[in-house]
């Protein structure tokens, strides 16, 4: 990863950090990856939002919108050859200018990540107890104390018979138990921020509910901030206080989750909500979003959503909309946000 030192201007709608401000401020983040035929592809394009203390922020959008890359950039886990710009302010400290040693100190202890696929994220050759105990071992604790701490973490994550599960390999656990082991690993360093990347995608509905309840309980008990990455608006609507909507690598709307999901100020958000009846109505009918999503590699000129937008006009096809405040605490990247709000 090669962090850039340019493009450090303040992002749209972002004020200077202040005492008591957010734990994390993502400010004009740009991530570019080497393209398959030479030119770099801007997979995250000027994204800005805050993660307040003790708050869950939902980061939503279709696959390929840049959600996971945004989260990985926070921990310095962008792919080899990536170029980053903007600011990633962790308690006011810019992680884009931090050295490798500082980033290693942040990972796990201050900011932890729960990955989408625990079977891929966990080491198949190591027992669960050894992997969960990685952070406690860094503190040079006696082995008995490390084992006690690991059992405590697994128990808190809802793993039954934690002492026995410590000796298991990842493939010997169910999907739900593997995800709980990942949560235990994330909690091992007592982090202030959890980055949860689609933590329930591969699980059945019953297990999803239990995992979400577990995360919500941990977050409330410890006063953690959490960035919940998901394409499922039903999940986000149940647990997030704030929401950020991404499309083709850009942030197109953000604000309080209740307000954004009930009265969207961007046609893309409105289309996502119409596709999930439980978010807006008790009806069993859905209105799927037509067309294929744009990607950063084939982002159209103007507003990236205009080929799928029922409100698109000539201005949308030729001019990319800036993110602007449409109401106190509400931001939208749509030329006609007020018209969308009125629908």
FIBA-600514 format. One line per 8 residues: number of its first residue (from 1); for each residue z, x, y of N, C-alpha, C. Coordinates in pm, whole numbers, plus 50000, padded with zeros to 5 digits. Each point is the difference from the previous one (the first is absolute). Layout:
NUM	Z,X,Y,Z,X,Y,Z,X,Y; ...
# end
This chain:
1	50000,50084,49882,50000,49916,50118,50000,50088,50124; 49921,49967,50100,49991,50078,50122,50031,49910,50118; 50126,49994,50045,50032,49912,50112,49933,50047,50127; 49933,49911,50069,49938,50034,50127,50104,50000,50110; 49975,50072,50106,50091,50008,50112,49941,49934,50124; 49894,49924,49982,49935,49934,50111,50021,49851,49992; 49937,49927,50093,50005,49854,50003,50143,49948,49999; 50084,50054,50088,50142,49970,49996,50041,49900,50107
9	49902,49929,50057,50035,49899,50099,50074,49883,49937; 50079,49928,50082,50079,49889,49952,49910,49886,49956; 50029,49938,49884,49918,49892,49947,50021,49871,50076; 49911,49904,49978,50005,49873,50072,50133,49930,49976; 50063,49962,50113,50122,49922,49988,50123,50080,49967; 49992,50134,50001,50113,50081,49960,50065,50063,50123; 50130,49982,50014,50074,50063,50107,50063,50129,49951; 50048,50079,50093,50066,50125,49963,50125,49971,49921
17	50035,50083,49899,50120,49976,49922,50124,49999,50087; 50096,49916,49966,50123,49991,50075,50117,49998,49904; 50121,50025,50054,50120,49996,49917,50011,49862,49937; 50034,49996,49871,50010,49873,49931,49865,49941,49965; 49892,50077,50011,49866,49953,49970,49973,49996,49852; 49876,49985,49960,49965,49988,49858,50027,50130,49924; 50024,49988,49870,50016,50121,49920,49867,50072,49986; 49891,49923,49994,49868,50059,49985,49905,49935,50100
25	49928,50082,50072,49895,49951,50090,49869,50068,49961; 49905,49922,49953,49866,50047,49969,49915,49973,50123; 49949,50106,50060,49942,49992,50134,49860,50060,50000; 49899,49912,49998,49862,50046,50005,49960,50085,49881; 50050,49967,49881,49973,50082,49882,49853,49996,49961; 49945,50119,49979,49862,50016,49951,50005,50087,49875; 49935,49954,49894,49986,50080,49877,49852,50005,49965; 49946,50121,49992,49860,50019,49962,49994,50078,49870
33	49914,49954,49908,49981,50066,49871,49858,50052,49988; 49981,50109,49927,49863,50049,49978,49914,49892,49935; 49881,49977,50055,49909,49902,49944,49926,50055,49879; 49944,49914,49918,49930,50046,49879,49876,50082,50032; 49945,49983,50121,49878,50073,50035,50016,50084,50126; 50123,50036,50033,50020,50092,50111,50088,49947,50111; 49953,49905,50083,50079,49954,50114,50131,49936,49956; 50104,50022,50080,50130,49942,49967,50000,49850,50025
41	50080,49931,49920,50015,49855,50012,50138,49971,50057; 50004,49920,50105,50127,49965,50064,50059,49880,49927; 50092,50027,49908,50055,49894,49916,50117,49929,50066; 50063,50064,50096,50101,49936,50085,49959,50033,50142; 49986,49895,50083,49936,50018,50130,50089,49946,50113; 50087,50086,50053,50081,49963,50116,50106,49896,49975; 50065,50004,49886,50099,49899,49964,50134,50029,50069; 50060,49895,50058,50128,50012,50070,50091,49883,49964
49	50123,50031,49962,50103,49896,49985,50135,50068,49980; 50106,49921,50017,50137,50048,49983,50061,49945,49873; 50094,50077,49943,50087,49950,49894,50142,50005,50053; 50055,49885,50043,50135,49999,50057,50107,50026,49894; 50117,50033,50046,50113,50023,49910,50034,49872,49924; 50038,50017,49874,50049,49889,49917,49905,49881,49998; 49872,50028,50004,49897,49895,50007,49893,50027,49896; 49944,49895,49942,49886,50013,49910,49873,49966,50076
57	49907,50093,50001,49868,49980,50061,49899,49990,49888; 49924,49891,49999,49895,49983,49900,49868,50054,50052; 49937,50086,49923,49868,50056,50034,49900,49937,49904; 49915,49912,50052,49915,49919,49913,49853,50020,50032; 49916,49963,49904,49856,50010,50013,49938,50015,49863; 49868,49979,49993,49930,50013,49872,49996,50146,49954; 49962,50021,49876,49987,50135,49947,49901,50080,50085; 50035,50126,50026,49914,50086,50078,50022,49991,50150
65	50103,49925,50042,50023,49983,50144,50075,50117,50063; 50054,50091,49920,50069,50117,50053,50151,49991,49993; 50054,49900,49932,50144,49980,49995,50071,50118,49933; 49958,50032,49879,50065,50107,49925,49983,50134,50069; 49882,50026,50055,49978,50128,50068,50090,50015,50120; 50026,49891,50069,50092,50003,50114,50139,50043,49954; 50048,49940,49891,50133,50033,49950,50007,50143,49948; 49897,50043,49928,50001,50136,49945,49996,50104,50111
73	49934,49967,50110,49995,50094,50113,50139,50026,50056; 50086,49899,49996,50135,50016,50053,50074,50110,49926; 49978,50012,49871,50070,50100,49918,49920,50128,49982; 49887,50013,50071,49919,50119,49983,49930,50006,49866; 49966,49883,49945,49938,49993,49867,49854,49958,50007; 49935,50022,50115,49857,49972,50009,49925,50097,49910; 49882,49962,49951,49926,50085,49907,49961,50135,50060; 49973,50093,49913,49954,50134,50043,49875,49985,50085
81	49998,50073,50112,49885,49996,50089,50007,49894,50107; 50108,49917,49999,50014,49896,50101,50033,50061,50136; 49953,49936,50104,50035,50037,50137,50075,49884,50062; 50116,50029,50059,50084,49897,50059,50015,50023,50149; 50013,49890,50074,50026,50007,50143,50086,49882,50039; 50051,50001,50122,50092,49898,50047,50142,50052,49994; 50095,49911,49982,50140,50038,49987,50068,49915,49893; 50090,50065,49926,50085,49933,49902,50144,50035,50037
89	50061,49917,50081,50130,50030,50059,50112,49946,49912; 50069,50091,49934,50113,49966,49914,50128,50031,50077; 50068,49896,50045,50114,50017,50090,49962,50089,50119; 49877,49985,50047,49953,50077,50114,49936,50133,49966; 50014,50047,49877,49940,50127,49955,49860,49975,49946; 49902,50074,50048,49862,49980,49957,49977,50071,49867; 49985,49922,49894,49980,50059,49867,49863,50067,49986; 49904,49965,50089,49870,50067,49992,50006,50145,50044
97	50105,50036,50074,50015,50140,50041,50104,50072,49915; 50061,49929,49905,50103,50060,49915,49937,50093,49898; 50071,50106,49967,49953,50094,49899,50026,49950,49860; 49947,50068,49899,50017,49957,49861,50146,49988,49957; 50085,50092,50046,50141,49995,49960,50068,49876,50055; 49970,49967,50123,50060,49880,50059,49952,49874,49928; 49870,49994,49968,49948,49883,49931,50064,49986,49861; 50022,50111,49933,50066,49993,49869,50142,49946,50015
105	50067,50037,50109,50137,49951,50024,50001,49851,50029; 49896,49953,50068,49992,49858,50035,49973,49916,49876; 49906,50046,49916,49962,49923,49881,50119,49982,49907; 50025,49879,49961,50106,49973,49904,50135,49979,50064; 50037,50085,50093,50132,49989,50060,50002,49908,50122; 49902,50013,50087,49997,49919,50121,49901,49884,49987; 49886,50026,49940,49899,49897,49976,49961,50009,49853; 50005,49888,49931,49963,49998,49858,49888,49900,49979
113	49919,50024,49897,49886,49914,49973,50007,49945,49858; 49975,49871,49988,49988,49933,49870,49852,49976,49978; 49943,50062,49899,49856,49996,49979,49957,49876,49924; 49873,49967,50014,49944,49878,49943,50004,49999,49848; 49966,50113,49939,49991,50008,49854,50104,50099,49949; 50117,49954,49959,50104,50094,49956,49960,50081,49878; 49917,49945,49912,49959,50077,49883,49920,50122,50040; 49918,49987,50106,49924,50115,50049,50087,50093,50085
121	50099,49945,50071,50082,50081,50089,50108,50078,49925; 50049,49944,49891,50103,50068,49922,49938,50106,49910; 50073,50107,49976,49954,50108,49912,50016,49956,49855; 49890,49989,49925,50011,49948,49862,50072,50094,49905; 50017,50127,50039,50062,50099,49910,50149,50018,50026; 50054,49930,50100,50142,50015,50032,50074,49868,49981; 50122,50011,49956,50082,49881,49983,50034,49939,50137; 50027,49870,49999,50030,49927,50124,50119,50062,50073
129	50104,50035,49926,50119,50056,50063,49972,50128,50077; 49915,50085,49945,49969,50125,50069,49924,49972,50129; 49909,49903,49996,49920,49971,50119,50083,49933,50109; 50085,49907,49962,50086,49936,50099,50101,50100,50056; 50038,50098,49920,50101,50097,50042,49946,50117,50078; 49871,49999,50036,49943,50115,50071,50072,50028,50132; 50022,49897,50080,50066,50020,50129,50146,50042,49982; 50080,49932,49916,50138,50048,49981,50009,50144,49952
137	49904,50043,49918,50005,50139,49952,49979,50100,50113; 49925,49960,50104,49981,50091,50114,50133,50034,50068; 50098,49911,49986,50131,50023,50061,50089,50087,49912; 49945,50051,49890,50071,50091,49909,50129,49936,49947; 49993,49873,49970,50115,49932,49942,50014,50036,49853; 50120,49995,49944,50016,50021,49856,49919,49897,49922; 49958,50036,49882,49914,49912,49921,50065,49863,49977; 50131,49999,49970,50068,49873,49976,49995,49911,50124
145	50010,50061,50118,49994,49923,50124,49859,49948,50025; 49899,50082,49968,49862,49955,50014,49975,49881,49907; 50046,50011,49874,49980,49889,49906,50070,49874,50048; 50122,50015,50055,50071,49884,50051,49923,49935,50114; 49947,50084,50090,49925,49949,50114,49871,49930,49955; 49931,50058,49902,49876,49939,49949,50030,49864,49938; 50104,49991,49919,50037,49873,49938,50035,49897,50106; 50068,50043,50103,50036,49910,50110,49876,49948,50072
153	49902,50089,50024,49876,49961,50067,49920,49902,49915; 49988,50030,49870,49926,49910,49912,50068,49864,49991; 50133,50000,49994,50073,49874,49994,49977,49920,50129; 50002,50067,50114,49978,49930,50126,49859,49943,50008; 49905,50069,49939,49862,49951,49999,49976,49893,49894; 50107,49960,49931,49987,49890,49904,49952,50041,49864; 50013,50128,49964,49958,50046,49867,50115,49978,49903; 49985,49916,49898,50109,49979,49904,50022,50124,49914
161	50124,50016,49955,50037,50116,49917,49948,50130,50062; 50041,50033,50121,49942,50116,50069,50018,50132,49926; 50112,50018,49933,50021,50127,49928,49896,50017,49889; 49968,49890,49933,49898,50009,49895,49861,50018,50059; 49969,49929,50109,49868,50009,50061,49976,50138,50060; 50104,50070,50036,49984,50136,50054,49927,50090,49903; 50017,49975,49871,49941,50087,49898,49858,49958,49962; 49952,49890,50056,49868,49949,49966,49891,50070,50081
169	49880,50002,49943,49882,50045,50073,49933,49879,50066; 49922,50022,50106,49941,49886,50071,49925,49901,49911; 49925,50051,49902,49920,49909,49918,50086,49912,49910; 50128,50033,49987,50089,49922,49915,50063,49882,50076; 49973,49991,50131,50056,49891,50080,49892,49899,50034; 50043,49876,50024,49907,49897,50046,49959,50028,50144; 49897,49929,50047,49955,50019,50138,50109,49973,50101; 50078,49894,49978,50108,49968,50091,50108,50106,50003
177	50035,50055,49883,50101,50105,49995,49949,50130,50061; 49872,50030,49981,49945,50120,50065,50008,49986,50152; 49968,49880,50051,50007,49982,50144,50145,50012,50049; 50094,49952,49922,50141,50013,50037,50043,50148,49998; 49947,50075,49905,50029,50145,49998,49944,50068,50124; 49880,49957,50045,49943,50054,50123,50089,49966,50120; 50055,49879,50001,50090,49962,50110,50125,50087,49997; 50053,50025,49879,50117,50087,49988,49969,50140,50054
185	49883,50053,49968,49961,50131,50053,49994,49998,50152; 49945,49890,50056,49987,49990,50145,50136,49996,50068; 50099,49941,49934,50133,49987,50060,50085,50125,49984; 49956,50094,49917,50083,50114,49964,50041,50084,50121; 49915,50009,50101,50031,50083,50117,50062,49923,50114; 50040,49874,49977,50055,49915,50105,49908,49997,50123; 49874,49962,49983,49905,50004,50112,50030,49894,50105; 49946,50019,50120,50011,49901,50107,49879,49909,50003
193	49891,50040,49934,49877,49922,49999,49938,50002,49861; 49963,49882,49950,49927,49988,49875,49856,49959,50030; 49906,50072,49942,49859,49963,50005,49967,49943,49863; 49981,49869,49993,49976,49932,49872,49853,49960,49992; 49924,50072,49917,49856,49979,49991,49967,49905,49885; 49972,49876,50033,49967,49898,49898,50097,50008,49882; 50131,49988,50026,50096,50025,49893,50002,49897,49889; 49932,49886,50016,50005,49895,49898,49862,49963,49946
201	49896,50074,50039,49863,49959,49968,49975,49987,49850; 50048,50095,49921,49968,50002,49857,50099,49921,49915; 50089,49923,50064,50105,49931,49927,49974,49849,49996; 50056,49933,49898,49982,49856,49994,50087,49934,50108; 49976,49872,50024,50060,49931,50114,50152,50003,49995; 50058,49980,49882,50145,49998,49987,50059,50135,50035; 49940,50107,49949,50050,50135,50028,49976,50035,50147; 49888,49957,50056,49975,50022,50142,50114,49947,50084
209	50041,49877,49972,50107,49937,50077,50129,50080,49990; 50030,50047,49881,50124,50077,49981,49995,50133,50075; 49885,50066,49997,49987,50128,50071,50012,49979,50150; 49936,49897,50052,50007,49972,50144,50143,49965,50041; 50069,49922,49920,50139,49966,50030,50087,50126,49997; 49973,50087,49904,50074,50125,49990,49980,50085,50125; 49874,50016,50043,49972,50080,50119,50063,49939,50124; 49992,49868,50012,50060,49934,50116,50151,50019,50002
217	50063,49991,49884,50144,50019,49994,50042,50141,50035; 49926,50099,49950,50030,50139,50030,49980,50026,50150; 49890,49947,50053,49971,50021,50142,50109,49942,50088; 50047,49880,49967,50104,49936,50079,50133,50073,49986; 50032,50044,49879,50129,50066,49977,50008,50136,50069; 49890,50074,49999,50001,50137,50054,49947,50008,50142; 49949,49889,50055,49944,50006,50135,49874,50083,50008; 49923,50002,49890,49877,50080,49997,49890,49933,50080
225	49909,50081,50051,49871,49950,50046,49904,50007,49882; 49906,49906,49993,49904,50002,49889,49861,49964,50051; 49902,50079,49959,49859,49969,50024,49944,49953,49868; 49971,49871,49991,49951,49938,49876,49850,49983,50008; 49927,50074,49917,49854,49996,49999,49957,49900,49895; 49916,49905,50040,49959,49896,49905,49872,49933,50048; 49924,49948,49904,49888,49913,50033,50038,49854,49978; 50123,49977,49957,50047,49866,49964,50084,49943,50114
233	49943,49906,50074,50072,49941,50113,50123,49921,49956; 49998,49947,49878,50117,49927,49953,50120,50092,49989; 49976,50121,49949,50107,50099,49991,50053,50035,50138; 49908,50033,50091,50039,50043,50134,50072,49889,50075; 49953,49876,49986,50060,49889,50074,50144,49975,49959; 50037,50041,49878,50136,49976,49951,50099,50107,50042; 49953,50123,50026,50095,50110,50019,49986,50074,50133; 49890,49985,50071,49978,50083,50119,50036,49926,50128
241	50063,50073,50094,50027,49945,50133,49883,50027,50095; 49932,50112,49982,49885,50036,50081,49880,50020,49907; 49879,49982,50053,49881,50019,49918,49893,50071,50080; 49928,50089,49932,49884,50069,50057,49882,49972,49908; 49890,49953,50057,49881,49966,49922,49895,50108,50024; 49945,50054,49891,49898,50105,50011,49868,49953,49941; 49890,50049,50061,49866,49970,49949,49911,50120,50028; 49937,50052,49896,49905,50112,50012,50060,50118,50073
249	50128,50029,49971,50064,50117,50057,50063,49979,50136; 49991,49879,50053,50054,49974,50134,50107,49890,49994; 50091,50005,50094,50097,49893,50016,49936,49890,50083; 49995,49878,49947,49937,49891,50075,50101,49900,50054; 50123,49999,49947,50102,49910,50054,50137,50048,49955; 50100,49977,50085,50138,50030,49963,50094,49914,50083; 50121,49978,49945,50100,49920,50068,50101,49947,49900; 50090,49911,50044,50095,49938,49907,49928,49928,49887
257	50045,50021,49877,49929,49947,49884,49986,49848,50008; 50106,49931,50037,49996,49854,50006,49891,49953,50097; 49994,50065,50118,49902,49959,50102,49858,50034,49958; 49981,50121,49949,49865,50045,49963,49943,49914,49888; 50082,49968,49900,49950,49926,49885,49987,49850,50027; 50076,49949,50096,49988,49858,50034,49892,49975,50105; 49987,50092,50096,49900,49983,50106,49930,50133,50022; 49906,50037,49913,49931,50128,50014,49924,50009,50133
265	49989,50125,50050,49924,50025,50122,49876,50084,49972; 49964,50011,49872,49878,50071,49961,49933,49921,49889; 49868,49984,50004,49931,49922,49895,50021,50055,49860; 50018,50131,49986,50022,50056,49866,50135,49954,49945; 50104,50006,50082,50130,49951,49955,49993,49853,49966; 49933,49923,50085,49986,49856,49974,49930,49975,49867; 49897,50080,49968,49928,49984,49875,50088,50036,49881; 50083,50106,50014,50092,50037,49892,50100,49887,49975
273	50052,49943,50107,50098,49893,49985,49937,49877,49934; 49877,49966,50037,49933,49886,49939,49978,50021,49851; 49992,50126,49958,49977,50029,49859,50126,49996,49916; 50116,49981,50063,50126,49996,49927,50074,49874,50041; 49983,49889,49926,50058,49873,50041,50150,50003,50021; 50071,50078,49919,50145,50002,50009,50049,50053,50134; 49917,50074,50070,50040,50055,50128,50001,49893,50108; 49910,49905,49991,49984,49905,50111,50025,49855,49962
281	49997,49964,49870,50003,49859,49963,50044,49986,49856; 50035,49879,49961,50034,49973,49861,49878,49966,49916; 49885,49996,50061,49877,49966,49927,49970,50104,49894; 49941,49955,49892,49961,50094,49893,49860,50057,50025; 49935,49955,50107,49865,50045,50027,50001,50126,50086; 49908,50090,49972,49986,50123,50078,49861,50005,50060; 49987,50081,50104,49872,50017,50067,49968,50149,49999; 49940,50052,49891,49979,50143,49986,49917,50058,50114
289	50032,50124,50036,49927,50071,50104,49864,50042,49945; 49890,49956,50062,49867,50034,49946,49960,50142,50034; 49906,50053,49923,49943,50131,50029,50087,50114,49951; 49942,50119,49998,50071,50121,49958,50060,50069,50121; 50120,50058,49985,50062,50066,50115,49924,50125,50041; 49997,50025,50131,49944,50126,50049,50094,50113,49961; 49947,50118,49983,50080,50118,49971,49979,50102,50112; 50091,50096,50013,49981,50101,50104,49867,50073,49988
297	49948,50013,49877,49874,50073,49982,49879,49918,50044; 50014,49865,50002,49887,49917,50042,50043,49902,50109; 50092,50047,50087,50051,49915,50106,49888,49963,50097; 49975,49871,50024,49893,49961,50092,50037,50029,50145; 49901,50003,50086,50024,50020,50142,50076,49880,50056; 50064,50020,50114,50076,49893,50062,50126,49970,49923; 50034,49873,49990,50115,49960,49920,49962,50010,49853; 50079,50072,49922,49966,50021,49859,49996,49871,49921
305	50070,49897,50047,50007,49873,49926,49886,49905,50035; 49918,50034,50099,49904,49901,50050,49901,49946,49895; 49957,50079,49898,49907,49941,49903,50061,49885,49918; 50132,49991,49996,50066,49895,49921,50068,49896,50090; 49990,50016,50129,50079,49920,50094,49923,49876,50046; 50057,49882,49988,49931,49878,50045,49992,49989,50152; 50079,50080,50072,50000,49995,50146,49919,50113,50063; 49932,50081,49919,49931,50119,50051,49893,49963,50102
313	49992,50080,50106,49901,49984,50105,49939,50135,50031; 49905,50002,50092,49930,50125,50032,50098,50110,50041; 50102,49964,50076,50097,50101,50042,50069,50064,49881; 50029,49922,49898,50069,50051,49880,49913,50101,49926; 49869,49980,50004,49909,50088,49926,49977,50133,50072; 50026,50003,50130,49971,50123,50074,50119,50071,50059; 50117,49935,50003,50117,50059,50067,50122,49987,49910; 50059,50114,49965,50121,49997,49919,50117,49953,50086
321	50072,49898,49959,50111,49948,50081,50120,50095,49998; 50063,50014,50115,50124,50078,50008,50117,49916,49954; 50104,50065,49949,50123,49930,49966,50071,49966,50131; 50030,49872,50019,50064,49958,50125,50108,49896,49971; 50093,49990,50094,50111,49907,49984,49954,49859,50037; 50015,49908,49906,49959,49862,50023,50118,49909,50034; 50121,50045,49968,50124,49930,50030,50110,50104,49983; 50118,49975,50054,50107,50100,49983,50022,50037,49854
329	49979,50128,49969,50018,50048,49864,49885,49974,49907; 49892,49937,50046,49882,49971,49919,49883,50083,50049; 49928,50063,49905,49886,50086,50034,49882,49962,49912; 49880,50000,50059,49880,49964,49926,49881,50082,50049; 49913,50036,49907,49876,50069,50034,49884,49902,49984; 50000,49898,50085,49893,49901,49998,49966,49964,50144; 49869,49998,50033,49958,49961,50134,50043,49857,50034; 50013,49917,49896,50025,49858,50022,50130,49956,49933
337	50103,50087,50010,50128,49972,49935,50062,49869,50045; 49989,49971,50130,50058,49876,50051,49933,49878,49939; 49870,50011,49975,49927,49890,49936,50046,49984,49855; 50023,50110,49931,50049,49992,49862,50138,49936,49997; 50087,50039,50093,50135,49943,50005,49996,49848,50023; 49897,49953,50068,49991,49860,50031,49943,49914,49890; 49951,50063,49892,49939,49924,49892,50105,49928,49916
# end
